[in-house]
């Protein structure tokens, strides 16, 4: 977790509008992405969320190496 932002537990609202992807989220997030940018962002989000889930599961195992 970074100290630069608040952590939210509500997902963003996402919808397709006129061939683009509109994302409305907490803290006034409002962004419109091309299809390509939305697809890449979704893959990056999935990858990071799986990594974060693993970090949460392994946090009670201090013998594991810590990331830099």
C-alpha distances in whole Angstrom, upper triangle without the diagonal:
4,7,9,9,9,8,12,13,16,17,19,22,24,28,30,32,35,34,30,27,26,22,22,19,17,17,20,19,22,23,26,25,28,28,27,24,23,24,22,19,19,20,16,15,16,15,12,12,14,12,9,12,13,10,11,14,15,13,16,18,18,20,18,17,14,12,13
4,6,7,9,9,13,15,18,18,19,23,24,28,30,32,35,33,30,27,26,22,22,19,17,16,19,18,21,22,25,25,28,28,27,24,23,25,22,19,20,21,17,16,18,17,13,14,17,15,12,15,17,14,14,18,18,16,19,21,20,23,21,19,15,14,13
4,6,8,9,13,16,19,20,21,24,26,30,32,34,36,35,32,29,27,24,23,19,17,16,19,18,22,23,26,26,30,31,30,26,26,27,25,22,23,24,20,19,21,21,17,18,20,18,16,19,20,17,17,21,21,18,21,23,22,25,23,22,18,17,16
4,7,10,13,16,18,19,19,23,24,28,30,31,34,33,29,26,24,21,20,17,15,13,16,16,19,20,23,24,27,28,28,24,24,26,24,20,22,23,20,18,21,21,17,18,21,19,17,20,22,19,20,23,24,21,25,26,25,28,26,24,21,19,18
4,6,9,13,15,16,16,19,21,25,27,29,31,31,27,24,22,18,17,14,12,10,13,13,16,18,21,22,25,27,26,23,22,24,23,19,20,22,19,17,20,20,16,17,20,19,16,19,21,19,19,22,23,21,24,27,26,29,27,26,22,20,20
4,6,10,12,14,14,18,20,24,27,28,31,31,27,24,22,18,16,13,10,9,13,13,16,18,22,23,26,28,28,24,23,25,24,20,21,22,20,17,20,20,17,16,20,19,16,18,21,19,18,21,23,21,24,26,26,29,27,27,23,22,22
4,7,9,11,13,16,19,23,26,27,31,30,27,23,21,17,16,12,10,10,14,13,17,18,22,22,26,26,26,23,21,23,22,18,18,20,18,15,17,18,14,13,17,16,13,15,18,16,15,18,20,18,21,24,24,27,25,25,22,20,21
4,6,8,10,13,16,20,23,25,28,28,25,21,19,15,13,9,7,9,12,12,15,17,20,21,25,25,26,22,20,22,22,18,17,20,18,14,16,18,15,13,17,17,14,15,19,18,16,19,22,20,23,26,27,30,28,28,24,23,24
4,7,10,13,16,19,23,25,29,28,25,21,19,16,14,11,9,12,15,14,17,19,21,22,25,25,26,23,21,22,22,19,17,19,18,15,16,18,15,13,16,17,14,14,18,17,15,18,21,20,22,25,26,29,27,28,25,24,26
4,7,9,12,16,20,22,26,25,22,19,17,13,11,8,7,11,13,12,15,17,19,20,23,23,24,22,19,21,21,18,16,19,18,15,16,19,17,14,17,19,16,16,20,20,18,21,24,23,26,28,30,33,30,31,28,27,28
4,7,9,13,16,19,22,22,19,15,14,10,9,7,8,12,13,11,13,14,16,17,20,19,21,19,15,17,18,14,13,16,15,12,13,16,15,12,16,18,16,16,20,20,19,21,24,24,27,29,31,33,30,31,28,27,28
4,6,10,13,15,19,19,16,12,10,6,6,4,7,10,11,8,9,11,13,14,17,17,18,16,13,15,16,13,12,15,15,12,14,17,16,14,18,20,18,19,22,23,22,24,27,27,30,32,33,36,33,33,30,28,29
4,7,11,13,16,16,14,10,8,6,5,6,9,13,12,10,10,11,12,13,16,16,18,16,13,15,17,14,13,17,17,15,16,20,19,17,20,23,21,22,25,26,25,27,30,30,33,35,37,39,36,36,34,32,33
4,7,10,13,13,10,7,6,5,6,9,12,15,14,11,10,10,10,11,13,12,15,14,10,12,15,12,11,15,16,14,15,19,19,17,20,23,22,22,26,27,26,28,31,31,35,36,38,40,37,37,34,32,33
4,6,10,10,8,6,5,7,9,12,15,18,16,14,12,11,10,11,12,11,15,14,11,13,16,14,13,17,18,17,18,21,22,21,23,26,25,26,29,30,30,32,34,35,38,40,42,43,40,40,38,35,36
4,7,6,6,5,6,9,12,15,19,21,19,16,13,12,9,10,10,9,13,13,10,12,15,15,14,17,19,18,19,22,23,23,25,28,28,28,31,32,32,34,37,38,41,42,44,45,42,42,40,37,38
4,6,5,6,7,10,12,16,20,21,19,17,13,12,9,10,10,11,14,14,12,15,18,17,17,20,22,21,23,26,26,26,28,31,31,31,34,35,35,37,40,41,44,45,47,48,45,45,42,40,40
4,6,8,10,13,16,19,23,25,22,19,16,14,11,11,10,11,14,15,14,16,19,19,19,22,24,23,25,28,29,29,31,33,33,34,37,38,38,40,43,43,47,48,50,51,48,47,45,42,42
4,7,10,13,16,20,23,25,22,20,17,14,10,9,8,7,11,12,11,13,16,16,16,19,21,21,22,25,26,26,29,31,31,32,35,36,37,38,41,42,45,46,47,49,45,44,42,39,40
4,7,10,13,16,20,22,19,16,13,10,7,6,5,6,9,9,8,11,13,13,14,17,18,18,20,22,23,24,26,28,28,29,32,33,34,36,38,39,42,43,44,46,42,41,39,36,37
4,7,10,13,17,19,16,13,11,8,6,5,6,6,10,9,7,9,12,11,11,15,16,15,17,20,20,20,23,25,25,26,29,30,30,32,35,35,39,40,41,43,39,39,36,34,34
4,7,10,14,15,13,10,7,6,4,6,9,10,13,11,9,12,14,12,13,16,17,16,18,21,21,21,24,25,25,26,29,30,30,32,35,35,38,40,41,43,40,39,36,34,34
4,6,10,12,10,7,6,5,6,8,11,12,14,12,9,13,14,11,11,15,15,13,16,19,18,18,21,23,22,23,26,27,27,29,31,31,35,36,38,40,37,36,33,31,31
4,7,9,7,5,5,7,9,11,15,16,18,15,13,16,17,14,14,18,18,15,18,21,20,19,22,24,22,24,27,27,27,29,32,31,35,37,38,40,37,37,34,32,32
4,7,6,5,6,9,12,14,17,18,20,17,14,17,18,14,14,18,17,14,17,20,18,17,20,22,20,21,25,24,24,26,29,28,31,34,35,37,34,34,31,29,30
4,6,6,9,12,15,17,21,22,23,20,18,21,21,17,17,20,19,16,19,21,19,18,21,22,20,21,25,24,23,26,28,27,30,33,34,36,34,33,30,29,29
4,6,9,12,16,18,22,23,25,21,20,23,22,19,20,22,21,18,21,23,20,20,24,24,21,23,26,25,24,28,30,28,31,34,34,37,35,34,31,29,29
4,6,10,13,16,20,22,23,20,18,22,22,18,19,23,21,19,22,24,22,22,25,26,24,26,29,28,27,31,33,32,35,37,38,40,38,37,34,31,31
4,6,10,13,16,18,19,16,15,18,18,15,16,19,18,16,19,21,19,19,23,23,22,24,27,26,26,29,31,30,33,35,36,38,36,35,32,29,29
4,7,10,14,16,18,15,13,17,18,15,16,19,18,17,20,22,21,21,24,25,24,26,29,29,29,32,34,33,36,38,39,41,38,38,34,32,32
4,6,10,13,14,11,10,14,15,12,14,17,16,15,18,21,20,20,24,25,24,26,29,29,29,32,34,33,37,38,39,41,38,37,34,31,31
4,7,10,12,9,9,12,14,12,13,17,17,16,19,21,21,22,25,26,26,27,30,30,31,34,35,36,39,40,41,43,40,39,36,33,33
4,6,8,6,6,9,10,9,11,14,14,14,17,19,19,20,23,24,24,26,29,29,30,32,34,35,38,39,40,42,38,37,35,31,32
4,5,5,6,9,10,10,12,14,15,16,18,20,21,22,24,26,26,28,30,31,32,34,36,37,40,41,42,43,40,38,36,33,33
4,6,5,6,9,10,11,12,14,15,17,19,20,21,23,25,25,27,29,30,31,33,35,36,39,40,41,42,39,38,36,33,33
4,5,5,6,9,10,11,12,14,16,17,18,20,22,23,24,26,28,29,30,32,34,35,38,39,40,40,37,36,34,31,31
4,5,5,6,9,10,10,12,14,15,16,18,20,21,22,24,26,27,28,30,32,32,36,37,37,38,35,34,31,28,28
4,6,5,6,9,10,10,12,14,15,16,18,20,21,22,24,25,26,28,30,31,35,35,37,38,34,33,31,28,29
4,5,5,6,9,10,11,12,14,15,17,19,20,21,23,25,26,27,29,30,34,34,36,37,33,32,30,27,28
4,5,5,6,9,10,11,12,14,16,17,18,20,22,23,24,26,27,29,32,32,33,34,31,29,28,24,25
4,5,5,6,9,10,10,12,14,15,16,18,20,21,22,24,26,26,30,31,32,33,29,28,26,23,24
4,5,5,6,9,10,10,12,14,15,16,18,20,21,23,24,26,29,30,31,32,29,28,26,24,25
4,5,5,6,9,10,11,12,14,15,17,19,20,21,23,24,28,28,29,30,27,26,24,22,23
4,5,5,6,8,10,11,12,14,16,16,18,20,21,22,26,26,27,28,25,24,22,19,20
4,6,5,6,9,10,10,12,14,15,16,18,20,21,24,25,26,28,24,24,22,19,20
4,6,5,6,9,10,11,12,14,15,17,18,20,23,24,26,27,23,23,21,19,21
4,6,5,6,9,10,11,13,15,16,17,18,22,22,23,24,20,20,19,16,18
4,5,5,6,9,10,10,12,14,15,16,20,20,21,23,19,18,16,14,16
4,5,5,6,9,10,11,12,14,15,19,20,21,23,19,20,18,16,18
4,5,5,6,9,10,11,12,14,17,18,20,21,18,18,17,15,18
4,5,5,6,9,10,11,12,16,16,17,18,15,15,13,12,14
4,5,5,6,9,10,10,14,15,16,18,15,15,13,12,15
4,5,5,6,9,10,13,14,16,18,15,16,15,15,18
4,5,5,6,8,11,11,14,15,12,13,12,12,16
4,5,5,6,9,10,11,13,10,11,10,10,13
4,6,5,8,10,12,15,13,14,12,13,16
4,6,7,9,12,13,12,14,13,15,18
4,5,5,8,10,8,10,10,12,16
4,5,7,10,9,11,9,12,15
4,6,9,9,12,12,15,18
4,6,6,9,10,13,17
4,5,8,8,12,15
4,6,9,12,15
4,6,9,13
4,7,9
4,7
4
